[in-house]
Amino acid sequence: MKFAIDKVNRVMFRKPIFAVIVVSITLLVYCVLLNTNAPLSISYFIFSISPFLLIWLAYTVLRFGVYKGKDLEEEWGYQDKRKDELGDVRFPKELPIDY
């Protein structure tokens, strides 16, 4: 039984989508509790654990998330535009000043 629990923990806690779903549901429950005049102790508890949930979410997404977009190939730019569509992006040496 311990092996099955360890395997579930390794799989679930390393998937960014699982972290996003858990944190989103927690936020939704928190908002609903605040608007329905539920006991404040529950709302305070969720509020107090929220920083840990956000740190876990950020760690999971940064550590185990995979970027599936196109690489920029050593230049900064927009992913939805080609370089020749952007025009001249250099700034002039002196900006015109209108008084």
C-alpha positions as CSV (number, residue, x, y, z in Angstrom):
1,M,0.0,0.0,0.0
2,K,2.9,2.4,0.8
3,F,4.3,1.9,-2.7
4,A,1.0,2.9,-4.3
5,I,0.7,6.1,-2.2
6,D,4.3,7.1,-3.0
7,K,3.6,6.6,-6.7
8,V,0.5,8.7,-6.5
9,N,2.4,11.5,-4.6
10,R,5.2,11.5,-7.1
11,V,2.9,11.7,-10.1
12,M,0.3,14.2,-8.7
13,F,2.6,16.6,-7.1
14,R,4.9,16.9,-10.1
15,K,2.2,17.8,-12.6
16,P,1.7,21.5,-13.0
17,I,-2.0,21.0,-14.1
18,F,-2.7,19.3,-10.7
19,A,-1.2,22.3,-8.8
20,V,-3.2,24.8,-10.9
21,I,-6.4,22.9,-10.3
22,V,-5.9,22.6,-6.6
23,V,-5.0,26.3,-6.1
24,S,-7.8,27.5,-8.3
25,I,-10.4,25.4,-6.5
26,T,-9.1,26.7,-3.2
27,L,-9.4,30.3,-4.4
28,L,-12.9,29.6,-5.6
29,V,-13.9,28.0,-2.3
30,Y,-12.4,31.0,-0.4
31,C,-14.4,33.5,-2.5
32,V,-17.6,31.6,-2.1
33,L,-17.1,31.3,1.7
34,L,-16.5,35.0,2.0
35,N,-19.7,35.9,0.0
36,T,-22.0,33.4,1.8
37,N,-21.2,34.6,5.3
38,A,-19.7,31.2,6.3
39,P,-17.8,30.9,9.6
40,L,-14.8,33.2,9.4
41,S,-12.5,30.6,11.0
42,I,-12.7,28.5,7.8
43,S,-12.0,31.6,5.7
44,Y,-9.0,32.6,7.9
45,F,-7.6,29.1,7.6
46,I,-7.8,29.1,3.8
47,F,-6.3,32.6,3.8
48,S,-3.4,31.5,6.1
49,I,-2.5,28.5,3.9
50,S,-2.7,30.4,0.6
51,P,0.9,31.6,0.6
52,F,2.1,28.0,0.9
53,L,-0.2,27.0,-1.9
54,L,1.1,29.7,-4.2
55,I,4.7,28.9,-3.5
56,W,4.0,25.2,-4.2
57,L,2.2,26.3,-7.5
58,A,5.1,28.5,-8.6
59,Y,7.7,25.8,-7.7
60,T,5.8,23.1,-9.5
61,V,5.2,25.1,-12.7
62,L,8.8,26.4,-12.8
63,R,10.4,23.1,-12.0
64,F,8.2,20.6,-13.8
65,G,6.4,22.7,-16.4
66,V,7.3,22.3,-20.1
67,Y,7.2,25.2,-22.5
68,K,5.7,24.0,-25.9
69,G,6.0,27.3,-27.8
70,K,8.4,28.3,-30.5
71,D,11.9,29.4,-29.4
72,L,13.0,32.9,-30.2
73,E,16.5,31.8,-31.4
74,E,18.8,34.3,-29.7
75,E,16.7,37.4,-30.1
76,W,14.0,39.0,-28.2
77,G,10.7,39.7,-29.9
78,Y,7.1,38.8,-30.3
79,Q,6.1,35.3,-31.0
80,D,3.1,36.2,-33.2
81,K,5.0,38.5,-35.5
82,R,7.9,38.0,-37.8
83,K,10.9,40.3,-37.5
84,D,10.4,42.0,-40.8
85,E,6.8,43.0,-39.8
86,L,8.0,44.9,-36.7
87,G,9.8,47.6,-38.6
88,D,12.6,49.6,-37.2
89,V,12.6,49.2,-33.4
90,R,15.7,51.2,-32.7
91,F,15.2,54.4,-30.8
92,P,16.4,57.7,-32.2
93,K,19.3,59.3,-30.5
94,E,17.3,62.4,-29.6
95,L,13.6,62.3,-29.1
96,P,11.7,65.3,-30.5
97,I,10.4,67.6,-27.7
98,D,7.2,69.4,-28.3
99,Y,6.5,72.4,-26.1
